Amino acid sequence: MGLITETNQQYYQGAQGFSSLAVLPTPNTQAFTATFDTDLIFGSWNPADANYALNNFKVYTSPTGIPGTYSEYVLAYTVVNNVITLTGLLSSTKVVIQLKVLTGGKYGQTEDEKAYGDTVEDNYGSYEYIKLTDAIDNFMVGYVGDGKLIQNAKKSDVLFFAKRSLQEFSYDTLKSIHSQELNIPASLSVILPQDYVNYVRVSWIDQLGVKRIIYPANNLTIAPFGTPIQDQAGVPTQDSFGENIEGTSLTTERWKRANDNLINGQLVNNIDEAVDFQNAYGFEGSWNWGRQYGLDPQTSQINGWFNMNEREGKMSFSSNLAGKLIVLEYISDGLAYDSDTKVPKLAEDALYASILHSIISTRSGQQEYLVQRLQKDRRAKLRNAKIRLSNIKLDEIVQVMRGKSKWIKH
Amino acid sequence: MAVNINTVYQTVLYILNKEQRGYITPAEFNSLAAQVQDEIFQSYFPDGNQLNRVNQNNTQNDTEFFNVYENNRYKLYPFEHEVSFDYDTVYNCWSYSPTSADAYGGIIRLLGSILATYNSNVNTTNAQVKTNPLITSITQLTSKSDFNKITRSKLTTPTQQYPLAYQYSLTDTLASPGVVLNISPKPDSLTVNCIFEPTTPSWNSTVGSLGQLLFSQNSNNFQLDISEQYNIIIGILKYAGVIINDPTIIQVAEQEAQQVSINEKS
């Protein structure tokens, strides 16, 4: 049996059509079973009810099924286990369940009737992935049982190692699909995303929509974690609860006020910048930070810098980025949301190998050669998954290399 | 198919009466029958564990009828039933309340796979009602100690896909005492594959016109599989030998039983 169970109409349009019976049982009730990959979420049938917005679908009916004759079904209906039971239905009526889609679908006649949302888009491309729950069920079938390496395993153990493996894979093997488009406010700081684990790349977007990479301010500045208020003798002062009184960071304040041109090597345009630079670095003629030792490529760029403010859980940016549009690409651990807990099929075997090795290696009395074998197996499959997910295509490499002195022929 | 109690009783009497060795009354027979049935039933579990080792060592044969482990397992089928558990709102637990229709003797010996069904996700605090599809999940049965540990780890905390259960007993008595389960998260319904204790066999009689005892259809047969008839007779004879004080019967019966056991397990 094929793994795809949705029809083309269900997948592309997010719609499923039915026809009511020629003779309906009293009181004109008929149940229709939706067979989308996406489960129906039902708040209320009544558009006037606040919970109606929770629905991830709309129901339309038409006496003929001819385009343009459909209207939204606003009589009472119930939804249980993806089965919609309509009451007050006319016989031989065409019924369509439309999942919410960005275009609103083609059945609603007015803006209010259209099914606006992104339920259909959430399902696009889902065949690329396998759900973590399905992977765990597969593992229990294929790897656990009498006569196998794992004779018996608690499902909670498998669940634990599956999730841990997914976390580890998320950090360096799986594609980073998390990114946020943000505007840099006057405070020059943005809050880290809720599921943030580490950044991949931070860029500001120019007028053409091109990414300009922003680099970390590793050696230039720091956002101190503690900023205790000191007395005249330099001793931190405490409040009435015995805790140190914290002030604002002067380092951060100065960094926010800094003229980036004095750091990145941009030629100064006025005498004020020159004076500032001399005041800062103390000798004439050196326009770049670090120039006395030669140009520092790390700081010789005009895109700006960002640094992590661990104390506030924010990402701070240099002053030249104020008001700019940025895109933050970051990795999560793959477990933050239900929709995240999926594994690319290209890494499915690596996940099984990882769970198998983890379970065997943490059990007492296992032969070391077996643990080593599984470790090698895991490593090989993970490497394979990494290569697969790196998306290396021969044609694309050839295209890149055409700009070089050596051409790769294929 | 169950073992006919009248066949067993008549066979036992026939063997005992041979050479005028003795006789056991229906009451004595019924006591011995219950004892032997229980002995055989209890032996399935350690025997099954022992026979499963060939599966674990990957040395089990793949024949249709000569897989001893499967044959032993087959003998348990008369006691295996899938039953629904009910939620007790007083004690906040799941328990089995036998009804006449699905009583199966009423006493659960062991719990097998537990299927928890979740058919809705109702958020009563903000009146948002989400109707989700039916989720039927295999529930992991753990000890209370493991339950406490597993629920505390954020990676393994029980969900509708991975519910967790532990078994305990109440100091107070429910309508039907016995197995009590606590399951997290609480399902909407619960079905459990159980092994039930066998019902008590009894040879009942009516009095005939000559005052003789006639077999009554009101009797309860042995619940054990028909293949156990031989073992039941041997087992009853062993105890009958004690009652009629005949060591040779005990000896012969014990030798027979031992031979059967050796054949099965070797």
Contacts between the chains, C-beta under 8 A, distances in Angstrom:
chain1	res1	chain2	res2	distance
A	39	B	132	5.9
A	39	B	133	4.8
A	40	B	131	7.3
A	40	B	133	7.6
A	41	B	130	5.5
A	41	B	131	7.2
A	41	B	132	7.3
A	42	B	129	7.4
A	42	B	130	7.0
A	42	B	131	4.2
A	43	B	128	6.6
A	43	B	129	6.2
A	43	B	130	7.1
A	44	B	129	7.7
A	51	B	127	7.3
A	51	B	128	6.0
A	51	B	129	6.3
A	54	B	128	6.2
A	54	B	129	7.8
A	54	B	130	6.6
A	79	B	131	5.0
A	80	B	119	7.0
A	80	B	120	7.6
A	80	B	131	5.9
A	81	B	119	6.2
A	81	B	131	7.8
A	81	B	133	5.0
A	81	B	134	4.5
A	82	B	133	4.9
A	133	B	161	5.1
A	146	B	52	6.6
A	146	B	55	3.9
A	146	B	56	5.3
A	147	B	55	5.6
A	147	B	56	6.4
A	147	B	57	7.8
A	147	B	58	4.4
A	147	B	60	7.5
A	151	B	56	5.5
A	154	B	140	6.4
A	154	B	142	7.3
A	154	B	146	7.8
A	155	B	138	7.2
A	155	B	140	4.8
A	155	B	162	6.5
A	156	B	140	5.9
A	156	B	142	7.5
A	156	B	146	7.8
A	156	B	150	4.8
A	156	B	156	4.6
A	156	B	162	7.2
A	156	B	164	7.1
A	159	B	155	7.1
A	159	B	156	5.4
A	159	B	162	5.7
A	160	B	153	6.9
A	160	B	155	5.2
A	160	B	156	5.0
A	163	B	155	4.6
A	163	B	156	7.9
A	164	B	155	6.9
A	335	B	155	7.6
